[in-house]
Amino acid sequence: MKDKSGGNPRVSKGANLYHKTKIMFRKIIVIAFLFLFLSEAVSAQKAKPTQSVQPQTLDEKIKAELANFSGKVWIYAKNLDTGKDYALRADEQVRTASTIKLPIMTEVFHQVAQGKLNWTDEIVLAKEKKQGGSGILSEFSDNTKIDFRTAVNLMIVISDNSATNLILDKITADSVNEFMDVLGLKQTRSMRKIGGGGDAKAGAEQRLKLFGIGVSSPKDMVRLLEMLEKGEVVSREASNEMLSILKRQQFKNGIGRNLPDTVPSASKSGALDRLRSDVGIIYTRRGRIAMAITTDDMMEVAYTEENPGLKMLWKLSQILQDGLGK
């Protein structure tokens, strides 16, 4: 076979070098394209938005809301029309703060029904009977006289501490606890007057002393609210009157926050430095939602509407209304 290079070895070597260079160049082009393709694929994968899993069930929504909350929370809620409920540590006892004034009110109505008290009975507001904190009676003149009905209204509507102590002087914390036993609310106890004194027998139990003026559980409080709605506390008339007083309660920064005028609520709130609690019924078009929520052991102490516990009560109440609505 004839050599196409004409037998010139320098031409033959040049042709081979050209051929090899051409092959190498093609490989480089292919590798470059592959690298570019892979880089774009990786970039596209990184740029692709991740789809977070949204909470679906009521429990998932509650847990998601609590994920970043600095404190402890106890919840029990029930749609009184459907029976659907939700519980989170609902049987555990918690500090009540002023929500214990709801059980105290029920014993007043109980004693009035028994004839032990009359609504027109006068109470003297002596100087030593005035108690600081919430309320207005501490600003009244010494030895002002008020009747029992006024004291009860002040105790619930504006959470007056002096009115509460005047009432406990008459009915005693032990009597409140005996009535709670009658109603089957074994977790609920009035412990003493606000600021001290009038200690209940239950206070002899060392464990209960840690709870302050009162102790209950979310489930007990909702059961009491449900009994009021059913007219089972003292009488139908008395139950309705107690609910009417609760509807006039003025501290609506928790579960009653931002409710429209068309959605009434009957509630009693409570506050301590590191605690916010609220028990009540929200009368929605999707059912009467009774709930008791306590937030405690919070890091922040703030007596404003921006208190983290108050805001959490509000957010949880919205989730519960939506989740338990029929």
ABEGO torsion letter per residue (X at the ends): XBBAAGGBAAAAAAAAAAAAAAAAAAAAAAAAAAAAAAAAAAAAAAABBBBBBBBABAAAAAAAAAAABBEBBBBBBBBAAAGBBBBBGAABBBBAEAAAAAAAAAAAAAAAAAGABBAABBBBBBAAABBBEBEAAAABBBGBBBBAAAAAAAAAAAGBAAAAAAAAAAAEAAAAAAAAAAAGBAABBBABBBGEEGBBAAAABAAAAAAEABBBBAAAAAAAAAAAAAGABGBAAAAAAAAAAAAABABAABAABGBBAABBBBBBBBBBAABBBBBEBBBBAAEBBBBBBBBBGBABBBBBAABAAAAAAAAAAAAAAAAABX
